[in-house]
Amino acid sequence: MAQARRYAGGVDVNRSLERGIEILRAFRPGVDTLGNGEIAERTGLPRSTVSRLTRTLVNSGMLDEVRAERTYRLAASVISIGHAMRTGSPVLNAIGPMMRAESAKRRLNVGLAAADRTMMVYLESIRYSPRAALRNVVAGQQSRWS
């Protein structure tokens, strides 16, 4: 079972928003839907809090409710936030063309990742060869780092 997360607290922190973001972070590749109990387990939040916040996230368009299963899935609007980050990133806009040039020049795959807690999240991945490889990395994909 997940341990309850410690929240930053303080006057400038919105605890409900922090908790809502933790609910969105509970979704990972390979798991299409999650119920309130599973979300509570993954986040360490009380089930009643999860229930209230999932309803808010559905109403705000961040989660879709799968009524037949009594579960939730990330809504399409979530990907638009990631797209806005990628297209508006001054780092990606500056380094993207250099990554493509180096990939072609050196005939190798090039990737750029940033830390996200205990994971790395790929911001860009340039494949030199379109052939299937043992490892196919795409933007938004996470991997562990130590």
Phi and psi in degrees as GROMACS dihedral restraints (atoms count N, CA, C in turn):
[ dihedral_restraints ]
;  ai    aj    ak    al  type     phi  dphi    fc
    3     4     5     6     1   -70.2    20    10
    4     5     6     7     1   145.9    20    10
    6     7     8     9     1   -85.8    20    10
    7     8     9    10     1   148.3    20    10
    9    10    11    12     1   -60.6    20    10
   10    11    12    13     1   134.5    20    10
   12    13    14    15     1   -77.1    20    10
   13    14    15    16     1   148.0    20    10
   15    16    17    18     1   -89.4    20    10
   16    17    18    19     1   129.8    20    10
   18    19    20    21     1   -97.3    20    10
   19    20    21    22     1   148.6    20    10
   21    22    23    24     1   -60.0    20    10
   22    23    24    25     1   -35.9    20    10
   24    25    26    27     1    68.6    20    10
   25    26    27    28     1  -164.6    20    10
   27    28    29    30     1    90.4    20    10
   28    29    30    31     1   169.8    20    10
   30    31    32    33     1   -75.8    20    10
   31    32    33    34     1   -24.2    20    10
   33    34    35    36     1   -95.4    20    10
   34    35    36    37     1    10.9    20    10
   36    37    38    39     1  -113.4    20    10
   37    38    39    40     1   132.2    20    10
   39    40    41    42     1   -97.3    20    10
   40    41    42    43     1   104.6    20    10
   42    43    44    45     1   -63.3    20    10
   43    44    45    46     1   -37.3    20    10
   45    46    47    48     1   -64.9    20    10
   46    47    48    49     1   -40.8    20    10
   48    49    50    51     1   -63.8    20    10
   49    50    51    52     1   -44.6    20    10
   51    52    53    54     1   -54.7    20    10
   52    53    54    55     1   -45.1    20    10
   54    55    56    57     1   -68.2    20    10
   55    56    57    58     1   -39.5    20    10
   57    58    59    60     1   -61.5    20    10
   58    59    60    61     1   -39.9    20    10
   60    61    62    63     1   -66.1    20    10
   61    62    63    64     1   -38.6    20    10
   63    64    65    66     1   -61.0    20    10
   64    65    66    67     1   -36.6    20    10
   66    67    68    69     1   -64.2    20    10
   67    68    69    70     1   -44.5    20    10
   69    70    71    72     1   -62.8    20    10
   70    71    72    73     1   -37.5    20    10
   72    73    74    75     1   -69.3    20    10
   73    74    75    76     1   -17.5    20    10
   75    76    77    78     1   -67.0    20    10
   76    77    78    79     1   -22.3    20    10
   78    79    80    81     1   -81.8    20    10
   79    80    81    82     1   133.5    20    10
   81    82    83    84     1  -135.6    20    10
   82    83    84    85     1   158.6    20    10
   84    85    86    87     1   -56.8    20    10
   85    86    87    88     1   142.1    20    10
   87    88    89    90     1    95.9    20    10
   88    89    90    91     1   -11.6    20    10
   90    91    92    93     1  -124.5    20    10
   91    92    93    94     1   107.9    20    10
   93    94    95    96     1   -72.2    20    10
   94    95    96    97     1   -42.9    20    10
   96    97    98    99     1  -133.7    20    10
   97    98    99   100     1   154.5    20    10
   99   100   101   102     1  -137.2    20    10
  100   101   102   103     1   140.8    20    10
  102   103   104   105     1   -92.1    20    10
  103   104   105   106     1   171.0    20    10
  105   106   107   108     1   -58.9    20    10
  106   107   108   109     1   -38.8    20    10
  108   109   110   111     1   -63.4    20    10
  109   110   111   112     1   -43.4    20    10
  111   112   113   114     1   -65.7    20    10
  112   113   114   115     1   -39.9    20    10
  114   115   116   117     1   -64.5    20    10
  115   116   117   118     1   -43.4    20    10
  117   118   119   120     1   -59.6    20    10
  118   119   120   121     1   -41.5    20    10
  120   121   122   123     1   -63.2    20    10
  121   122   123   124     1   -44.5    20    10
  123   124   125   126     1   -71.1    20    10
  124   125   126   127     1   -30.7    20    10
  126   127   128   129     1  -100.0    20    10
  127   128   129   130     1   -20.6    20    10
  129   130   131   132     1    78.6    20    10
  130   131   132   133     1     9.6    20    10
  132   133   134   135     1   -86.1    20    10
  133   134   135   136     1   150.6    20    10
  135   136   137   138     1   -61.1    20    10
  136   137   138   139     1   144.5    20    10
  138   139   140   141     1   -59.5    20    10
  139   140   141   142     1   -36.4    20    10
  141   142   143   144     1   -65.2    20    10
  142   143   144   145     1   -37.3    20    10
  144   145   146   147     1   -66.4    20    10
  145   146   147   148     1   -44.0    20    10
  147   148   149   150     1   -59.7    20    10
  148   149   150   151     1   -44.7    20    10
  150   151   152   153     1   -59.7    20    10
  151   152   153   154     1   -45.3    20    10
  153   154   155   156     1   -65.0    20    10
  154   155   156   157     1   -43.1    20    10
  156   157   158   159     1   -74.6    20    10
  157   158   159   160     1   -34.6    20    10
  159   160   161   162     1   -64.7    20    10
  160   161   162   163     1   -37.5    20    10
  162   163   164   165     1   -61.9    20    10
  163   164   165   166     1   -43.6    20    10
  165   166   167   168     1   -63.5    20    10
  166   167   168   169     1   -41.9    20    10
  168   169   170   171     1   -67.3    20    10
  169   170   171   172     1   -33.2    20    10
  171   172   173   174     1   -66.4    20    10
  172   173   174   175     1   -47.3    20    10
  174   175   176   177     1   -63.2    20    10
  175   176   177   178     1   -28.3    20    10
  177   178   179   180     1   -90.6    20    10
  178   179   180   181     1    -1.6    20    10
  180   181   182   183     1    85.0    20    10
  181   182   183   184     1    12.9    20    10
  183   184   185   186     1   -91.4    20    10
  184   185   186   187     1   -24.6    20    10
  186   187   188   189     1  -126.1    20    10
  187   188   189   190     1   147.7    20    10
  189   190   191   192     1  -106.2    20    10
  190   191   192   193     1   137.7    20    10
  192   193   194   195     1   -90.6    20    10
  193   194   195   196     1   132.5    20    10
  195   196   197   198     1  -104.5    20    10
  196   197   198   199     1    88.3    20    10
  198   199   200   201     1   -59.3    20    10
  199   200   201   202     1   -40.3    20    10
  201   202   203   204     1   -60.4    20    10
  202   203   204   205     1   -30.5    20    10
  204   205   206   207     1  -102.8    20    10
  205   206   207   208     1    -8.2    20    10
  207   208   209   210     1    55.7    20    10
  208   209   210   211     1    46.4    20    10
  210   211   212   213     1  -133.7    20    10
  211   212   213   214     1   179.3    20    10
  213   214   215   216     1  -132.5    20    10
  214   215   216   217     1   155.7    20    10
  216   217   218   219     1  -137.1    20    10
  217   218   219   220     1   157.4    20    10
  219   220   221   222     1   -62.4    20    10
  220   221   222   223     1   140.2    20    10
  222   223   224   225     1   -88.4    20    10
  223   224   225   226     1   163.2    20    10
  225   226   227   228     1   -58.8    20    10
  226   227   228   229     1   -29.2    20    10
  228   229   230   231     1   -62.7    20    10
  229   230   231   232     1   -23.2    20    10
  231   232   233   234     1   -64.4    20    10
  232   233   234   235     1   -40.8    20    10
  234   235   236   237     1   -68.3    20    10
  235   236   237   238     1   -28.8    20    10
  237   238   239   240     1   -66.3    20    10
  238   239   240   241     1   -29.0    20    10
  240   241   242   243     1   -68.1    20    10
  241   242   243   244     1   -44.3    20    10
  243   244   245   246     1   -62.9    20    10
  244   245   246   247     1   -40.3    20    10
  246   247   248   249     1   -64.2    20    10
  247   248   249   250     1   -41.8    20    10
  249   250   251   252     1   -62.0    20    10
  250   251   252   253     1   -38.0    20    10
  252   253   254   255     1   -64.4    20    10
  253   254   255   256     1   -47.3    20    10
  255   256   257   258     1   -64.7    20    10
  256   257   258   259     1   -45.1    20    10
  258   259   260   261     1   -74.7    20    10
  259   260   261   262     1   -23.4    20    10
  261   262   263   264     1   -97.6    20    10
  262   263   264   265     1     1.6    20    10
  264   265   266   267     1   -77.3    20    10
  265   266   267   268     1   118.3    20    10
  267   268   269   270     1   -63.7    20    10
  268   269   270   271     1   -32.3    20    10
  270   271   272   273     1   -65.5    20    10
  271   272   273   274     1   -50.2    20    10
  273   274   275   276     1   -65.4    20    10
  274   275   276   277     1   -38.1    20    10
  276   277   278   279     1   -64.8    20    10
  277   278   279   280     1   -33.5    20    10
  279   280   281   282     1   -81.7    20    10
  280   281   282   283     1   -42.3    20    10
  282   283   284   285     1   -91.7    20    10
  283   284   285   286     1   -19.9    20    10
  285   286   287   288     1   -53.8    20    10
  286   287   288   289     1   -50.9    20    10
  288   289   290   291     1   -61.6    20    10
  289   290   291   292     1   -35.9    20    10
  291   292   293   294     1   -67.3    20    10
  292   293   294   295     1   -37.8    20    10
  294   295   296   297     1   -63.9    20    10
  295   296   297   298     1   -43.6    20    10
  297   298   299   300     1   -63.7    20    10
  298   299   300   301     1   -42.0    20    10
  300   301   302   303     1   -64.4    20    10
  301   302   303   304     1   -45.4    20    10
  303   304   305   306     1   -66.0    20    10
  304   305   306   307     1   -37.7    20    10
  306   307   308   309     1   -60.3    20    10
  307   308   309   310     1   -45.7    20    10
  309   310   311   312     1   -69.9    20    10
  310   311   312   313     1   -43.8    20    10
  312   313   314   315     1   -63.8    20    10
  313   314   315   316     1   -44.6    20    10
  315   316   317   318     1   -95.7    20    10
  316   317   318   319     1    -4.6    20    10
  318   319   320   321     1    56.0    20    10
  319   320   321   322     1    53.8    20    10
  321   322   323   324     1  -145.7    20    10
  322   323   324   325     1   163.7    20    10
  324   325   326   327     1   -81.7    20    10
  325   326   327   328     1   142.9    20    10
  327   328   329   330     1  -130.0    20    10
  328   329   330   331     1   136.4    20    10
  330   331   332   333     1  -136.2    20    10
  331   332   333   334     1   156.2    20    10
  333   334   335   336     1  -131.4    20    10
  334   335   336   337     1   127.5    20    10
  336   337   338   339     1  -131.9    20    10
  337   338   339   340     1   158.9    20    10
  339   340   341   342     1  -132.7    20    10
  340   341   342   343     1   153.6    20    10
  342   343   344   345     1   -69.5    20    10
  343   344   345   346     1   139.7    20    10
  345   346   347   348     1  -139.2    20    10
  346   347   348   349     1    92.8    20    10
  348   349   350   351     1    57.6    20    10
  349   350   351   352     1  -120.2    20    10
  351   352   353   354     1   -94.1    20    10
  352   353   354   355     1    12.2    20    10
  354   355   356   357     1  -120.7    20    10
  355   356   357   358     1   167.3    20    10
  357   358   359   360     1  -114.0    20    10
  358   359   360   361     1   138.7    20    10
  360   361   362   363     1  -117.3    20    10
  361   362   363   364     1   128.9    20    10
  363   364   365   366     1   -74.9    20    10
  364   365   366   367     1   127.3    20    10
  366   367   368   369     1   -91.0    20    10
  367   368   369   370     1   -31.4    20    10
  369   370   371   372     1  -154.4    20    10
  370   371   372   373     1   146.9    20    10
  372   373   374   375     1  -143.0    20    10
  373   374   375   376     1   117.3    20    10
  375   376   377   378     1  -106.5    20    10
  376   377   378   379     1   121.3    20    10
  378   379   380   381     1   -98.8    20    10
  379   380   381   382     1   123.7    20    10
  381   382   383   384     1   -68.8    20    10
  382   383   384   385     1   -46.3    20    10
  384   385   386   387     1  -108.7    20    10
  385   386   387   388     1   130.6    20    10
  387   388   389   390     1   -75.7    20    10
  388   389   390   391     1    -8.3    20    10
  390   391   392   393     1   -62.5    20    10
  391   392   393   394     1   151.1    20    10
  393   394   395   396     1   -61.4    20    10
  394   395   396   397     1   136.7    20    10
  396   397   398   399     1  -120.6    20    10
  397   398   399   400     1   169.3    20    10
  399   400   401   402     1   -63.5    20    10
  400   401   402   403     1   -32.7    20    10
  402   403   404   405     1  -128.7    20    10
  403   404   405   406     1   117.0    20    10
  405   406   407   408     1  -113.3    20    10
  406   407   408   409     1   106.8    20    10
  408   409   410   411     1   -98.9    20    10
  409   410   411   412     1   136.1    20    10
  411   412   413   414     1  -127.1    20    10
  412   413   414   415     1   156.6    20    10
  414   415   416   417     1   -58.1    20    10
  415   416   417   418     1   137.4    20    10
  417   418   419   420     1    95.1    20    10
  418   419   420   421     1   -16.3    20    10
  420   421   422   423     1   -72.8    20    10
  421   422   423   424     1   144.2    20    10
  423   424   425   426     1  -108.8    20    10
  424   425   426   427     1   153.3    20    10
  426   427   428   429     1  -146.1    20    10
  427   428   429   430     1   154.7    20    10
  429   430   431   432     1   -76.3    20    10
  430   431   432   433     1   149.3    20    10
  432   433   434   435     1  -139.3    20    10
  433   434   435   436     1   158.1    20    10
